[in-house]
Amino acid sequence: MAKILFKEEQKFTQWWLWLLLLSPLVVLMYSVIAPILNETTNIKTKSLLNDVSWSNFYIPFFILIAILLLFIFLKLKTEITSERIFLRYFPLFSKEWLWADVKKAEVINYGFVGYGIRISLKHGMVYNVKGNKGLALYFNNGKKIVLGTQKPEELEKIIRGLS
């Protein structure tokens, strides 16, 4: 097995993203807990948790928890050796490309195309967690992909060394 020349692991750490993800959960929890905490409510209202239906609370609650857990564990891992480029978008999938199949590789600033896995007309498949810089790979078969990076300078040196 070839020596790893470049390794990077990225996670979704943007504060605004977590605010967006947690907001619906906070609103949902507040809508159930607020009547219970209200001192002027009567005993009938205090049994609200027993009367909450699956469709009104539990199903949305578990869907939101599942989405939060996905984002907690989601990470983009890139490894480059002299033989291959390996991408793992844990826990969803992993992919591998051989340098022999790559016609051109360069570190680019691709602008904002969104986070996650995107299809761009200009750049092909984009695998990104944050930022707007990435490794663009142009394959012999015409396919294009971009792997997002937070270490563009380090990646640039590795790519130049492989050329």
C-alpha positions as CSV (number, residue, x, y, z in Angstrom):
1,M,0.0,0.0,0.0
2,A,1.3,3.4,-0.9
3,K,2.2,6.0,1.7
4,I,-0.5,8.6,2.4
5,L,0.7,12.0,1.1
6,F,-2.3,14.1,2.1
7,K,-5.1,13.4,4.6
8,E,-7.9,15.7,5.7
9,E,-11.1,15.2,7.7
10,Q,-13.8,17.8,7.6
11,K,-17.1,18.1,9.6
12,F,-20.0,20.5,9.5
13,T,-19.0,23.0,12.2
14,Q,-20.7,26.2,11.0
15,W,-22.5,27.8,13.9
16,W,-25.3,29.1,11.6
17,L,-25.9,25.6,10.2
18,W,-26.3,24.2,13.7
19,L,-28.7,27.1,14.6
20,L,-30.8,26.2,11.6
21,L,-30.8,22.5,12.5
22,L,-31.6,22.9,16.2
23,S,-34.3,25.6,15.8
24,P,-37.1,23.3,14.7
25,L,-36.3,20.9,17.6
26,V,-36.4,23.8,20.1
27,V,-39.7,25.0,18.7
28,L,-41.2,21.5,18.8
29,M,-40.0,21.0,22.4
30,Y,-41.2,24.4,23.5
31,S,-44.7,23.7,22.1
32,V,-45.0,20.7,24.3
33,I,-43.3,21.9,27.4
34,A,-44.6,25.5,27.6
35,P,-48.2,24.6,28.6
36,I,-46.8,22.3,31.3
37,L,-44.6,24.9,32.8
38,N,-47.3,27.6,32.7
39,E,-48.5,28.0,36.3
40,T,-51.9,29.1,35.3
41,T,-52.7,25.9,33.4
42,N,-55.1,23.5,34.9
43,I,-54.6,19.8,35.6
44,K,-56.2,18.8,32.3
45,T,-53.5,20.7,30.3
46,K,-50.7,19.3,32.5
47,S,-51.5,15.9,31.1
48,L,-50.7,17.2,27.6
49,L,-47.7,14.9,27.1
50,N,-50.0,11.9,27.5
51,D,-52.4,13.3,24.9
52,V,-49.8,14.2,22.3
53,S,-50.3,12.1,19.2
54,W,-47.6,10.4,17.2
55,S,-48.2,12.5,14.1
56,N,-48.1,15.8,16.0
57,F,-45.0,15.3,18.1
58,Y,-43.2,12.0,18.1
59,I,-42.8,11.5,14.3
60,P,-41.4,15.0,13.7
61,F,-39.3,14.7,16.9
62,F,-37.6,11.4,15.7
63,I,-37.1,12.8,12.2
64,L,-35.4,15.9,13.6
65,I,-33.2,13.7,15.9
66,A,-32.2,11.5,13.0
67,I,-31.2,14.5,10.9
68,L,-29.2,15.9,13.8
69,L,-27.4,12.6,14.4
70,L,-26.6,12.4,10.7
71,F,-25.0,15.9,10.8
72,I,-23.1,15.0,14.0
73,F,-21.5,11.9,12.4
74,L,-21.2,13.2,8.8
75,K,-17.6,13.9,7.8
76,L,-15.7,14.2,4.6
77,K,-12.4,12.4,4.6
78,T,-9.9,12.8,1.8
79,E,-6.7,10.7,1.4
80,I,-4.2,11.0,-1.4
81,T,-1.4,8.6,-2.2
82,S,0.9,8.4,-5.2
83,E,-1.5,5.9,-6.7
84,R,-5.1,7.0,-5.8
85,I,-7.5,9.6,-4.4
86,F,-9.8,8.2,-1.7
87,L,-13.0,10.0,-0.6
88,R,-15.2,8.9,2.3
89,Y,-18.4,10.7,3.1
90,F,-19.1,8.9,6.4
91,P,-21.6,7.3,7.0
92,L,-23.0,7.5,3.5
93,F,-20.4,6.2,1.0
94,S,-16.8,6.0,-0.1
95,K,-15.2,6.4,-3.5
96,E,-11.8,5.8,-5.0
97,W,-10.1,7.1,-8.1
98,L,-6.7,6.1,-9.6
99,W,-4.3,8.8,-10.7
100,A,-3.8,6.9,-13.9
101,D,-7.4,7.8,-14.8
102,V,-6.9,11.5,-14.1
103,K,-5.9,13.8,-17.0
104,K,-5.5,17.0,-14.9
105,A,-5.7,17.9,-11.2
106,E,-5.7,21.4,-9.8
107,V,-6.7,23.3,-6.6
108,I,-9.4,25.8,-7.5
109,N,-11.7,28.3,-5.9
110,Y,-15.1,27.2,-7.2
111,G,-17.3,29.8,-5.6
112,F,-20.3,28.7,-3.6
113,V,-22.2,25.8,-4.9
114,G,-23.8,24.7,-1.6
115,Y,-22.7,22.1,1.0
116,G,-22.9,18.4,0.8
117,I,-23.0,16.6,-2.5
118,R,-23.8,18.8,-5.5
119,I,-23.9,18.6,-9.2
120,S,-22.4,21.7,-10.9
121,L,-22.6,22.2,-14.7
122,K,-19.1,23.8,-14.5
123,H,-17.4,21.5,-12.1
124,G,-19.3,18.2,-12.2
125,M,-19.9,16.4,-8.9
126,V,-18.8,18.5,-5.9
127,Y,-18.3,16.9,-2.5
128,N,-18.1,19.7,0.0
129,V,-18.6,20.4,3.7
130,K,-17.6,24.0,3.9
131,G,-15.7,26.7,2.1
132,N,-15.2,27.3,-1.6
133,K,-11.8,25.7,-2.4
134,G,-11.2,22.2,-3.6
135,L,-9.3,19.7,-5.7
136,A,-10.7,19.6,-9.2
137,L,-10.1,16.3,-11.0
138,Y,-10.6,16.1,-14.7
139,F,-10.7,12.5,-15.9
140,N,-9.6,10.9,-19.2
141,N,-13.3,10.0,-19.9
142,G,-14.4,13.6,-19.6
143,K,-15.9,13.3,-16.1
144,K,-15.2,16.1,-13.6
145,I,-15.3,16.2,-9.8
146,V,-14.3,18.6,-7.0
147,L,-13.3,17.5,-3.5
148,G,-13.7,20.4,-1.0
149,T,-10.7,21.2,1.2
150,Q,-9.7,23.5,4.0
151,K,-6.0,22.9,3.3
152,P,-5.6,24.3,-0.3
153,E,-1.9,25.3,0.1
154,E,-0.9,21.9,1.4
155,L,-2.9,20.1,-1.3
156,E,-1.4,22.3,-4.0
157,K,2.1,21.2,-3.0
158,I,1.1,17.6,-3.1
159,I,-0.5,17.9,-6.5
160,R,2.6,19.7,-7.9
161,G,4.8,17.0,-6.5
162,L,2.7,14.3,-8.2
163,S,2.8,16.0,-11.6
